[in-house]
Amino acid sequence: RILASPELNRNELELVWSVGLDRAINLPASSIRQILLNLFLNACQVSERGGRVEVAIREEGDFLTIGVEDSGKGMPEFAVRILTSDSAAPSPLATGHGLGLWMTRRLIDELGGSAAVSSNEKGGSRVHVVIPVPAGGMERNAA
């Protein structure tokens, strides 16, 4: 949230942030952080001034799920393809568009995960990332 607060403030966006984790999860923090930051900044950039960005991070069985939803006009088809296609696809460096999503796709693939994109009821996009947690990779926090 701290890293993206300038973008939120610049566009006067409302943030709904929900983290539903009650366990320590053994996944590379830098990769998860980069996936989340790329998706979050993308959602901020496409949302209109005064819009809303929602982020939900959950544990679902043996998976970490990350959901990012925006109030923009929907993700362009080229961006959906970059995010949901095989990471072996060539980098979009030549066009200058979609590099963050391409890197996000590669990180998701490296973690054995998947990404899906759909439209939400407001006309924006909903990105849903699912990443398997290695066996023994979750430990309950002592309460």
N, C-alpha and C positions, 0 to 999 in steps of 0.2 A: 504493500500500500504506500509506503514511504517513497519508493522509487518512482511511482506513477502519479503521486499527488500533484506535481506541476501540471501534468496533462489534464487531470481532473479539474483543477482550478482554472486553467486556461479556457476550457470549454464549459465551465460551470456545470459539470456532470455530477449526478447523484451516484454514489457508490453503495451497493448492497453487498456486503462481504460476509460470507458464512463459512466457517471452518468447523467441520464435524469430525474431528479426530480425537480419540481418547487414548491413542497408543503412539509410541515412538515407532516410526516406520523406517526400515533400513533401505533407503534408496538414496542415490547421490543428490545431495541438497542442491548443488550448483546446477545440475541438469533440470531438476524440478523447478527451481527458481527461474531459470531461463525460459522454460516452456511457459510458465505462468506469466512472466513478465511480457514475453512476446505476444501472447494471446490478449493479455490485458491492455497493452498499449495499442494493439491493433483495434480492439473494441473501442477504446477512447477516441482514436483517430477517426473512426467512421461514424461515431455518434454525433448527432447534431447538438449544438449549444443547448444546454438545459436538459439533455437526455439522461439516460440511466445506463449504468453498467453493473451487471451482477456477476459475482464470482462465488462459486460454491466448491469447496474441497471436502471430499468425503472418503470414508473407508467403506467399501462395499464388498464384503466377503474377503477374498484374498487380493483385492484390487484397490488402488488409489484412483479416485475419479476426480477430474478437474472439469468444471463447467464454467464457461465464460459466455455471457449473453450481453448483447448490445441493443441499443434502440436506433441503430442506423437504418440504412435502406437495404440491407442484405449484402452478404458477401458475394463479390463478383465470381463468376464461374471459374476464371483462371485461378483465383485465390483458393477456391474450394479444391480444385485439382491439385494445386501445390501442396496443400495441407493433408489431403487424403490419399495421394498417390504414392507409389513406390519411391522411397528416398533415393533410389539409384538414378532417378530422373536427373537430367542435367540441372545445374544451378541456374537460377534466373538472373545471374549477373549481367548478361548481355542486355536485358531490358531494364534492369534497375528496379523492377517491381517484384515483390514477393520474397525477397531474400530472408526476411525474418521468419516468414511462414515456412520456407524451405528448411531453414535451420531447425525450426521447431519440429518439423516432420522427421528430420534426421535424428534428433534427440529422442523423440518418441519411439522411433524404430530401434535405436540402440538400447532402449529400456524394455523392448519387447511389447510395446503398447500399440494402441490404435487410436485414431481420431475420426470423428464423424461431425458433419456440419448439417444443420437444419435451420429452417426459418422459425422464428417465434411468432406468437400471435400479434406482436406489435409491428411486424414487418422486418425486424432486425434479424441478426444471426445468433444461433446458439452453437457453440463448439463444445463437444463432449470428448474428453480424453480419458482413456482407461489404461492404467499401467499396472501390470502384475507385480505383486510384492513377493520377493523371494521367500521360500519356505523358511519359517523361523524369523521372518523379517518384521514381525509385529510383536510388540511387547506391551502389555497393559501398564499404564502408569500406576504407580502405587498411590492409593487414595487414603 
